């Protein structure tokens, strides 16, 4: 991890109105108790804290505190870039660290004033609220630095300029560095907040493309991930939870392993033990979820704990999940559910009563399986629990959530919890809700007084996931004389906790098809589910865009032209612009050899069904399918509209990463179940795409609309890669692909 720089608190108070409400850029003086709580973040002698987000050291180093944890997406770097724009600082002097969740609690939500419950979520660093806050933080600090320099020189502030962390008195050429006046600047109160520069005057955002600030530490190996945590006196725990989600521990024989080398204890985690959560107000949903029934072996070293756990005689009671004897049984229950009306109507617009009487009907059923986030770093965390306090070191995607969940599990007041955020070896939604940090505390609280590093094996991580849900959906449309859908009925069936992004909020649904009815059916499935990169969208993007392609084929219209016709009148040029750009760059319509084809797809993430909102991505896949059914993807051409961008290189990398994630999801990923248990456990049975299998990925920027927003890019690509490839397979072979993963399909067209 980058060296954690200590920070002194300075007394000041600056108020301003941002994003429709008042908030304070600053804090009042800290008490001794506060200072003790935040001791790891106190600054070196001579450093100055200008705000909770910003400290400047005598050597001109600028430390930016960011609530959003770094999970490889560069969100912390982006916040530092945004502050740099208004601060007029030297980028080489910028450093970042996590904004402590315990400090946020002690100081009345200072870090969650912009973004609310999502402020500590690991992503979305360019939302309007976050960017305006960061810009204002930079502008405020800049003006106070200028005021401090003017006071030292005894000149008007108007004669002082700021650039590259240097303050210059224009008439005389005298200079001071930011570090030389930072202490004085920290004591200055501005009468009013400075106005922000118009975007037309930006010099850094949209122009510079710096590497992630975390890159040197990761490259050198000095970055501390959860698995790297070492605390004096630490012991290790190997964990096993009920192999059937929701099952219970029936019996075990601790005496069989207690004399094995290094073994300290055998710990039982009982989800039914009393827990007082009445005062816990975790920011995200699922905050009250109890841990799974589990057993752990604690030992001096992890290998000792793992071997003892392997030898431990354990019996489980499967519970309701044991009813699912085969994966086929679960899949059939899901696909059968869409044959009857849904129990809940999600969208109803117009009238579809005449659908079955229409002259031309297109109908198809689709399926996507359970998928695991398969993070490179297995689940783990370290906690020290005493009678009235908790300290935890954890690779979380939401440290504020982790703090509250830890408090709930330990039964202590949240202000007695210290949450230390580490680097994260992959998130993809798995580490958001804090159930992993809860399990760490559940084990550690029974070994009070010693830090315990709780580690899930790879197999345990996979089999105790919070998966992408099993989803089946039916689409049925009546085509009009122009070939476009006039009526649409769609039904979806999935387990509890599913998301519907890409289905209920598609422009086809909300505006372009006149008569629409969407219904859902919730299934009593036992596997725990949760966010998985592009939740909901990663299934419904595939289904909807494949179905639109089927409608185009039935109408005898080119798939690109069909989508452009269907989107006519949609007041967002980013959709048609992205389609045209991806098609143009891919050479859409060119003559291809037999067995080759191109497919196209488009979808929007986080737009909420509103034009000029969220991120729209279009993809063209060029594939080849041999007569024996061997699939080769030659290229993916991707165009997108986020409105505007602030770091071209970072955007390209995120789009490429999202495309690879979506590619692997469509091609390879599927968890299966036997006797209620997840079968797959490691990379040998759950294949992940290797670098040599990745096709050429071309990112094109010509679809950008220039709209005044900076939407996210990490999740949007995943929804369009699968349907683009599937539609290309149809173009190459005439076979329609309606389920994932594609590796299990017979594509033989000999």
N, C-alpha and C positions, 0 to 999 in steps of 0.2 A: 504494500500500500504506500502511496505517497506519504512522506513524513507529515504527521499531524501537527500542525502548528498551533501553539496556544494563543489565546486571544483575551485581552482585557476588555471589560465592559466600560463604556463611557456613558455618562448621563446626558441624554438629549431626548428631545421629543419633536418629531416632525410629522404633521398630519397633512394628508392630501386626499383627494377623491380620485379613485381609479376604478374603472370597470363598474360604474354604476353605484358605488358605495364608498363610504369613508373607511380608510384604514390607516394605521400608523406605521411609518417607516422608522422604527426605532424602539427603544425601550427606556424605562426609567432605571435609576441606579439599582444595581444588584445588591442584595443582602449577602452577608457572609455565608448563610446557608445556601443561597443560590450559587454562589461562587464555588462552594465545595462540591455541589452536585455536578457542575459543569467543568470541573477541574481539568479534564483532558483537553478542553478547548480554550483554556486561558492562554494569553499570548506571552511570547518571550518578552523579556524586559525591554521596554521602549516601544513595543508595538501599540497600535491604536485601533480600536474598533469604532468605525464610523456608523455602523448599523449592524443589526443581527446577521445581515447577509455579507458584510464586507469589513475586512481588517487590512490595514496597511502597516508593513514592518519598516524599520529604519533603513533596511537595504532595498526598499522599494518593492519588495515582494507584496503582491496583493492576493489575499486569501478570500475566495468566494465560497460562501456556505450555501449548499444546494439541498433542498428537501428531497428531490428526486434522486434515488440511488443509481449508481452506474451499473448497468447490466450488459454493457457492451454496445449500447445504442448511441452513446455520445450525448445523452441528455444533460449531463453535468457540464460538459464542454460547451454545449449550446447556450446554457444559462450564462456562463462566463463570457461568451462571445457577445451576448445581448447586453450585458453590463458594460463591456468594453466599448461598445458603440457610443454610449453617452458619457462614460467616465473619461474617454480619451486617454486610455492607458496603453502602456507598452505590452503587447500580447505576450512577449517573452517573460514578463513578470507575473503572469496570472497563474494561480493554483486554485484547486478546488478541494473541498472536503464536504462530508455529509452534514446537513443541518440537524443537530441532535434532537431526536423526538422528545426526549425528556425535557430539554430546554423549551421546546414548543409548548409542552404541557405546563411548565412552570411560568411561562410568560404569556399566558392567555392566548395561545394559538397564533403566535407571531408569524410562524412559517406557513400557516394554513389559511391566512386571510385571503390570499389569492389562490383559488383552486379548490378550497374546501377539502372534502374527503379525498380528492384526487391529488392534492398537493404533494403527498409523499408517495404517490404511485409512480413506478419506474417507467416513465414515458411521457409523451405529450408536452415537451418542453417549449413548443412554439404556439401553445394556445394563447388566445388574446390576453387573458388575465395574467398568465405567467410572463409573457413578453412585456406587457406594460409595466408590471411590477419591477422586473429586472431593469428595464430602461430607466424607470424613475429612480431606482436605487443608484444607478450610475450617474444620472444627472444631478441628483442631490449631493452625492459625495464630491463630484467635480466642482460644484459651486461653493461648497464649504472649503474645499482645498484652495480654490481661488481667493475666497474671503480671508483665509488664514495667511496666505502669501501677501495679499494686499495690506493686511494689518501689520505684518512684519516689516514691509517696505514703507508703510505709511503712505499708500497711494490709493486712488479710487479702484474699486474692483473692476470697473469697466476697462482699465488699462492692463488687466492681467488675462493672458490666454493660457489654455491648457492643451497639450498634445504630447502623445507618447510618454506619459507619466512625468512630464516636465511642465513647470509653470514659468511663464516668461512675462516680465514687465516690458511691454512693447516699446515704450519711449526710450528706455535705457538699455534694454537687452539683458538685464539681470535675470538670473534663473534660480529656481529651487526645484528639487525633486519632490515627488509626492511624499516620500518617506520622511523628508526633512520637516514637513509641516503637518504631518498626519495627526500628531498628538493635539496640536492647537485646533486643527479642523474638527476633531472629534467633539470639542467643547462648544462649537459654534451652533447656534440655532438660526435657521433661516426664517425670515418673516413669511415667505411663501415658497411653494415648490416651483422650481424652474419648469418652463414649458419644454416638451420633448421636441427634438428635431423632426421635421417632416421626412418621410422615407426617401424623398428625392435627394436629401443631403447626407444620407448614410454613406460612410466611407469604408466601414468594416463588414457589416452585415450585407450579404449579397455579393460581396467582392472578395473577401478573404476565404480561404479554404484550409484552415489549420487542421492538423491531425488531432485526435483525441488527447486531452491532457493526461489521460490514464495510460496512454500507450507506452511511455518509457518504463513505467513500473511493471507493466505486464510483460514487456519484452525482456526486461532484466531479471524477472522472476521475483522481484521484491514486493509485488502486489500481494496482499493478504486476502485470500478467499476464505470462506467458512472452513474449508478443510485444512487450511494452514494455521488456524488459531492455536497458539500455545500459551497457556496461562499457568503460572506457578502452582504446583500441587494438583494439576489436572489429571483426571482419570478418564477412562473411555467406557462407552456403553454401546453394545451391539443390540439392535432392536429387531423384534419380530412382532408384527401385528396380526390380528385374525386374518387368515388367508382368504376368508370370505368376508367382504365388507359388511359390517354390522354384526358379525359373529361375536361370540364371547369365549373367554378363557374357561376351560372346564377343569383342567388339572395340570399339575407339573410336579417334578421331583427335583427340587433344588439341591438335595444332598448328593445327587449324581454328578454334580459339576463343581461344588463348592471347594473341593480340595484340588481342583486343577490349577496349574500354575497361574499366579497373578489374579485369580478371581477374588473379588471383594464382596459381591452381593448379587442376588437375583431380585429384580424389581418387577412388581406387577403394576400395570396402569389399568385402573378400573374406571370406565366411563360413567359408571353409576354412582361413584362416590360423591358425597355432597360437595357442591361448589357454589359459593355465593357470588353470583354475577350481577346482583342488583345495582351495583354502582359502576359497572363496566359499560362504557359507551364507545365501543370500538367504531371507527369511522366507516368501515366497509360492511357489506352484507356477510352473512355466515359467521358473524362475530361470536355468536353463542354456541357454535358447533362444538360438541364434546369430542375428546380424542377417541380413537378406536381402541378397543380392548387389545392390550399388548403385554408383552413380557420382554425384559431386557436383562442382559448380563453385564455387570460392571466389573472392570478389571483394570490393572495398571497399564496395559497396552491394548490397542484395538484388536490385534491378532489373537491375543489371549481371550478377549471377550467374544470374538467371532467364533473361535473354535469351541468354546464352552457352550455358546448358544446352539451351535450345530449339534452338540452332544446332549443337550438338555431334553429329557422326555417331556413332551407337551401334548395335551389334547385340547381340541377346540369344539365348541358347539356352533354349527354353521348358521343357525338362524334362518330367516326367510329367504336369504340369498341362495341357500342350498337347493331351492326348488329348480333352479336353472341348471339342468344336468348337462346341456350341450349349448354351444354357441348358436347352432341352427335353431334351437328352441327360442332363444332370445331374438334372433334376427326375424324369424317367422312371426313372432308376436308383434314386432315393430312394423313389419310390412303388411301384416293382416289388418292392423289398426287403421290404416289409411283407406281401407275399402268401405268404411262406414263413416257417417258424419262425425265431425269432431265435437268434443265436449265444450269447446270454447271458440267463439268467433273472434278472431284477431282484427280483421278488416272486413268491412262490408260497405260497398259503394255501388250505387246503381242497382240493377236487377239482372240476375243470371237465370231466372226461372225458365227461359227459353233455350238454354244451352243445349240440352239433349235433342232439341228439334232442329238444330242448325244444320245447314247443308254440308259444312266442312268442319269436322272436329279433329283436333289433335290431342292425344292423351298419352301420358307416359308416367312411369313410377321410377323413383330414384332412391339410392341408398348410400349412406356414408357410415363407416364403422367407428367404434371406439378408437381413439388414438391417444398416445401418451406424449407429453412434452419432451421426454428423453433428454433432459439437460445433461450436459457433459459432467458437471459436478453433481454427485449424488446428494440427496437430501441429508442435511446435517446441521448441527448447531451446538453451541456450548453455553452452559448456564451455571451460575453460582447462586444457589438459593440458601438464604438464612431464614431465621424465624420471622423477620419483618422486612426483608429486602430481596431483590432479584437483580443480578447483573447478567446480561445475555450478549453473546457475540454471535451474529447471525447473518447469513446471506439472503436477506429478505428483499422482496419487491415492493414492500410497503412497511417501512420501519415503524411508523406510527401505529399501524394495525398490530404489528408484532409486539409493541410495548403493551398495549391494552390487553391483548390475548395472554401475554405472559403474566400480567397482574391478575387476570381472572383465574388462571390455572394455579398460581401460587397462593392466592387468597390474600394478597397484600394490596394496599392502596397504590394506584398508578404512579403517584409521585415517589414511590419507593423502588421504582424500576429504572434501571440504567440500561438502555439499549444501544449496543455498539454495532453499527452497520459495517459489514465487510464487503469486499468485492463479491460479485455474484457470477458463478460459472454457468450462466444460462438461466433464463426465467420462463419466458413464453407463457406466463400466466400461472405457472405451478406454485410460485412462492408468494402469491398475493395475499391470500386470506389468513395466513398465520397459523394454520393448523399444524404445520411442521414446528414452528416455534413453541406452540402449545405442548406438543409431544416432548420436546426437549426439556421444558420446564417440568412436565409431569414426571419424567424420570429423575431429573436433577433434584427436585424437592424432597425426594426420598433418600438422597445422599447429602444431606445438609452439611454445609461447611467446606465442601470440596467442589471445585469446578468439574463439571462432567461434560465431555464431548460426546454427544449422541450421534451415531452414524447409521444411516440406512445403507445396507448393501445395495449394489446395483439392482439385484433382483427384487429386493424389498422396495426400492424406489419405484420401480416399474409396476409392481403389483399392488402398490398402495398409492396410486396416482389420484389425481383429480382430472379425469379424462375429458377429451372432446366427447360429447354424448353420441350414442347411437341415434341416427336420424333416418327416417324414411319419409318421403313426400310424394304426393300425387299431384300432377298438373293436368288440367283438362281445359282446353280453350276452343272457342268457336271463332273461326276465321271469317272475316267479312269478304265482300267482293274484291277489295284491294289486297287481300291476303293477310291483313293484319288482325291481331286478336281483338274481337269485340266484347267477348265475355271470357272470364277466367275463374275457374274454381280450383283451389289448391288446398290440400290437406297435409298436415305434417304430424308425425308421431315421434315422440322422444321422451326421455326420462325427465325427472324433475331438475330444475335449475338450468334448462336450456335457454339459448338466446335466439333471436329471430332477425338479427341484422342481415341485410341482403335479401330479405323476403318481404317483410311488412313495409320496409322503407324504400324499396326500389321505385324509381320513377315510373316504371311500368305499372306498379301497384297503385301508387298514390295519385297519378295524374294521366298517364298515357292510355291505359286500357279503361274504357268507360264503365264497365260493369265487372266488379271484382268481389269475390268472397274467399277469405282465407280462414281456415279452421285448424285447430290443434287438438291433439289427444295426448294426455300425459300418461306414461306407462309406469307401472310399479316395478321398476328395475332397481337393483340394489347397488350397483357400482356407483361410487362417488364421482361426480363430475364437477367441472369448473372451467375457468377461462383457459382457452387454448388459442394461441395466436390468431386473432381475428375471430373471436367466438361467435358462433352462429353463422356468420358470414362465410367461414371456411367450408361450410356444408351448403348453405343456400345459394352462394355464388355459383358453385358448381351446378346445382340443380336448375336454377332459374336460367342461367346462360346456356345450358345444354338444351333446355326446353325451347328457348327462343330460337335456337339453331334448328331444332326440329320443326318449328313453325315455319321458318324460312324455307326449309327443304320442301315441306308440304305445299307451300305457296309457289314454289318454283322461282324464288327470288334469291339473288346472291346474299349470303349472310351479312356482309358488310352493309350493302344497300338496305337490307331489311331493317337492321338496327337503326340506320340513319333515318329511314322513313318512320319507324316506330317512335323515334325521339323528336320528330318534328314538332315544334311548338314548345318543347321543354326549354325553359328560360335559363339555360346554363350551357354556354358554348364549350365548356371543358369536356363534356361528353362527346360531342361530335368531333371536337378538335383532337381529342385523344384517340378516338377510333381512326380518324383519317391519318394521323401521324404514325400510329403503329402500323397501319396497313401500307402506307407509302414506303416506310423504311424497310418493311419486310418484303416488298415487291408483291403485294397482294394481287392475285389474278394472273400471275405469270404461269406459263405452261410448265408442268412438272412431270417427271417420269412416272410410269405406272408404279403404284405402291407408295407414292409420296403425296402428301396433302398439307394444306394449311387450314388452321382453325382460328377463330377470333372470339374474344369474349370481353365484356366490359362490366364493371360494377363499381360501387361506391362504398367506402367505409367511413362511418361516423358522420354522415351527412344528415341523418335523421329524416330522410325523405324530402329535404329542402334543397332547392337549387343553389348553386354557388356556396356549397357547404361541404365539409369533410374532404376526402380525397377520392378522386375518380381515377381508376386505372384500367387501361385497355391493353390486352396482350394478343399477339399473333404467334402461334406455335407452328413451326415447320417440322414435320415428322416424316419418317419412313418406316413402313411396316413390310417386312419380308413376307413372301407367300406362306412361310411356315409360322408366321405370327410374331416374329421377333421385332420389337419396337425400338426405334432409335430416334431420339429427339435431336434434330440438327441445330435449331436455334429458337430462342424466345426473344421477340421484339416487344418492348414495353414502352408505352407512352402514358403520361399521367397528368393530372391537374390538381395541384395543391393550392392554386392561386398563385403564390409566389414562393420562392425558396431563399434561404439565407446562407447555405453552405452547400455548394453544388457537389463537392466530393462526398460529403456525408450523406446527402440525399441519394446519390448513386449507389453507395455501399449498402444503405438500408434497403433500397429497392432490390438490389441483387440478392441480399440475404433473405428478404421476404419471398422472392421468387424461388430460391432454392428450397426454402421451407415448404412452400406450396407445392413445389415439384415432388419432393419426397413424400409429402402427405398424400398426393394423388397417386403416385406410382407404387409406394411401398407399405404404407402404415396401416396396420390392422391388429387390434388386440382381440384374442378369442378367449372363450370361457369354457371350462369343464367343471362340473359339480360346484358351480358358483365361484370358482377360482380363476384368476387370470392365468393363462397358460404361459405366455411369453414372459421372459425375465431379463434378457440381456441382448446384446447386439447380434448374437448368433441366430436368434429366433425373431428378432424385431429389426429388420434391415434398415440401415440408414445410408443414404446416398454417399458414395465416396467422391473425392474431388475429380477423379478420372471419368466419372459418369455424368458430370455436370455439362450440359450443352453450352454453346455460346449464348451469353445473355447480353443483349444490346439494350441499353437504357437511352431513351430519346426524350429530349426536353422541349420539343416543338409543340407539345400539347398544352403547355402552360397558358392559362387564360390571362394572367396578370391581375386577377381579382385580388382585392385587398384582404387576403388571409394567408396564413402560413400553416397549413394543415399537416398532420403527421404522415409518415411514410413507412413506418415499421410493419404495420399490420395490413395495409391495403393490398399489397401484391398477392397475398395468399389465396384470395377468393377467385382470381381469374386464371391462374395457371392451369388448374385441373380442367376446367371447361374448354379452354383454348386447345389443350392437348387432345382432349376427348373429341372435340369437333374436328380437329385435324385428322384423327384416326378415322372418323367417318368419311372425310373427304378422300382419304387414301384407300379405304377398303370397302366403304358402303356399310360398315357395321357401326351401329350406334352404341356408345359407351354410356351406361346409366348407373354404374356403381364403382366404388373405389375399394381396394387399390387396383390399379390397372395391371399390376404384375400377376394377378391371379386370374385374369381374363384370357380366354382363348381368342386370339386375334387372327387365327389362321384364315386366309382367304384364297388358298390354292384352288 
